[in-house]
Amino acid sequence: MKSFDIGCCLDGIYSRYPEAERKPVIGLTGNYADGEARLVERYYKSVAEAGGVPVVIPPLADTDAIINTLDRIDGLVLTGGGDVNPLWTGEEPSPRLHSINRERDKAELLTVRLAYNRQLPMLGICRGIQVLTAALDGEVEQDIAEGMAAGRIGSAAGGNGALPMIKHSQDADRREPTHTVEINPESILFKLYGASKLAVNSIHHQAVRSPGRRFNVSATAPDGVIEAVESAEYKPVMGVQWHPEWLADSGPTLFKWLVGEAATFAKAKDVHRRVLTLDTHCDTPMFFPQGVHFDQRDPRILVDLHKMDDGRQDAVTMAAYLPQPKPGERFRDKVEPAFDSPKAYADYIFDTLEGIADVNSDSLAIAQTPAELYANKRAGRHSIMFGIENGLAIEHDLANVEHFARRGVVYITLCHNGDNDICDSARGSSTHGGVSAFGAEVIREMNRQGVMVDLSHASEKSFYDALDISKTPIVCSHSDCKALCDVPRNLTDDQLRALAAKGGVAHMTLYHGFLRNDEQEATVLDAIAHLEHAIRIMGIEHVGIGTDFDGDGGIRGFADSSEMLSFTMHLLRRRYSEDDIARIWGGNWLRVMAEVQDAKDKTDIQI
């Protein structure tokens, strides 16, 4: 009877601490039949064998249940089963359509959309690849033979309208490979298997017709039918048409990949829970006149409360962007709503932000100091800080520096795309030969008022002038590295060194034109390249991220605030420590902010 003594089973647990090691929790979508949620044992055993903790997610289309589940798991497996109802993708059912499962479709399509927003690692298996595709704007073919005959999928073999070369819906033992797939050498699959061909056990008659913009094809059958897709956005999301849970030799590889990515995701969540995450520049207020709703997931803007939640982002500096009028232009004709006064327009932006914070006071607050940022984080609130993009707001009156300091502005970008009365712009015409005499007074007054001097957009001569004039460290809130992308707005290596020598920081931005100046699309990998170049030149203590979201910032793989967590996963894969990630996500910036604010009224300056 010893084997039935529960006390003996507990001895090995109670004799150690902690009782169990932390493992990634992997949700598996359950099948549904005869009033029961079911799951074939090979799915959950494969997850456990790969080092994960399996939990079954029932097919329940309750959004509260789905969201609460997703917020507590680290990875997701979409399991096999019946076909996806084509009505969900806007198509009428084909006569060749096989069995569908109405209990699963809505629940799983919602789950995928919400998991995608939250950056969860996902593995779709058989039906799962079709759910991924249908949920994320791809196209599903209802029947392979029909799609081949119509020329919609595959490469029709043996003449016009020929049936597939291979049989995709097999009746062999599921542990037996029944055909091969060709693997894209640029894919994660190729890296995992180190081979261009893999024997698989596909058992399907629906297929992926088109993966859509969010996926790349990573494997095809000999007849051209898509057998695997993976994220085109550098995220750990993959779908395979075969059943790896039954393949003893190759199957564990995919489950180990998912569990490993889930472990990274879990660590990223832990990092974001402990460190303050700050984006130092976005232009979202430009969209307020369009009636956007900051407390809704609004597709017109890249930063809102939903996206900040999804990306586990604590804080953002929102800029009052003031376009620089060209000769003969009026400021009021360049902003909406129309204001004759740049100062009045900036105040309107800050009034609007304060109103948004008041309406959402349980989850959002205005912050001016590092201490307020940390207090808001502890209270579970996101923070907005105020910035001004273009010293045009000063209106040639030093008293306005104090006015904006009292309003809570933490930095002023001295200029924008065009020279103003403070300094020359990187895209100006050298009106002053650098910082003007009035500009020097503005910088000294900013020092006195505890407002950071931001030199993004400034010309190289203005940069060095300001560096000499300022008694406190300066910042570049959203700039990239000229060594990697030679455009006037970016910083040379000498500028980066000089900035670091004076204790300042440079925050890399996500505008594609500052990341690459060739015809290729800029991606998150380019942003990482600029960040790592700046680290090599300046040191880890002087870098960060200023996305320029809603001001043309946003790239594949880091397209909005929801993907901040995904960026942290990239840093973890590159073996950055938590301390270094904390520096990148705002720690360096807050050090400078504290120094500038502590120097308020203490700087010995003669005007």
Salt bridges, closest charged atoms under 4 A:
ASP34 OD2 - ARG38 NH2 3.27
GLU36 OE1 - ARG38 NE 3.00
GLU41 OE1 - LYS45 NZ 3.10
GLU49 OE1 - ARG42 NH2 3.26
ASP71 OD1 - ARG118 NE 3.14
ASP74 OD2 - ARG22 NH2 3.18
ASP74 OD1 - LYS269 NZ 2.83
ASP83 OD2 - HIS205 NE2 2.67
GLU91 OE2 - ARG209 NH1 2.72
GLU103 OE2 - ARG102 NH1 3.91
ASP105 OD1 - ARG127 NH2 2.93
GLU108 OE2 - ARG104 NH2 2.69
GLU108 OE1 - ARG127 NE 3.07
ASP137 OD1 - ARG113 NH2 3.77
ASP137 OD2 - ARG214 NH1 2.60
GLU139 OE1 - ARG209 NH1 3.62
GLU141 OE2 - ARG152 NH2 2.67
GLU141 OE1 - ARG209 NE 2.72
ASP143 OD2 - ARG96 NH1 3.73
GLU146 OE1 - ARG152 NH2 3.96
ASP171 OD2 - LYS167 NZ 3.85
ASP173 OD2 - ARG175 NH2 2.90
ASP223 OD2 - HIS168 NE2 2.82
GLU227 OE2 - HIS168 ND1 3.19
GLU227 OE2 - HIS179 NE2 3.81
GLU227 OE2 - HIS204 NE2 3.32
GLU233 OE1 - LYS235 NZ 3.98
GLU245 OE2 - HIS243 ND1 2.68
GLU261 OE1 - ARG573 NH2 2.90
ASP270 OD1 - ARG273 NH2 2.04
ASP283 OD2 - HIS281 NE2 3.48
ASP298 OD2 - ARG300 NH2 2.97
ASP304 OD2 - LYS307 NZ 2.53
ASP309 OD1 - HIS382 NE2 2.73
ASP310 OD1 - ARG118 NH1 3.77
ASP310 OD2 - ARG297 NH1 2.44
ASP314 OD2 - LYS377 NZ 2.91
GLU329 OE1 - LYS334 NZ 3.28
ASP333 OD2 - ARG330 NE 2.95
ASP340 OD1 - ARG332 NH1 3.00
ASP347 OD2 - LYS343 NZ 3.80
ASP347 OD2 - HIS403 NE2 2.99
ASP347 OD1 - ARG407 NH1 3.25
ASP351 OD1 - ARG407 NH2 2.85
GLU354 OE1 - ARG407 NH2 2.83
GLU389 OE1 - HIS281 NE2 3.22
GLU389 OE2 - HIS416 NE2 3.85
GLU389 OE2 - HIS457 NE2 3.02
GLU389 OE2 - HIS478 NE2 3.00
GLU402 OE2 - ARG406 NH2 2.88
ASP421 OD2 - HIS396 ND1 2.71
GLU445 OE1 - ARG448 NH1 2.78
ASP465 OD1 - LYS461 NZ 2.88
ASP486 OD1 - LYS482 NZ 4.00
ASP493 OD1 - HIS533 NE2 2.75
ASP494 OD1 - ARG497 NH1 2.99
ASP518 OD2 - ARG516 NH2 2.86
GLU521 OE1 - ARG556 NE 3.16
ASP526 OD1 - ARG516 NH1 2.84
GLU532 OE2 - ARG574 NE 3.75
ASP548 OD1 - HIS281 NE2 3.59
GLU563 OE2 - LYS235 NZ 2.52
GLU578 OE1 - ARG274 NH2 2.72
ASP580 OD1 - ARG583 NH1 2.58
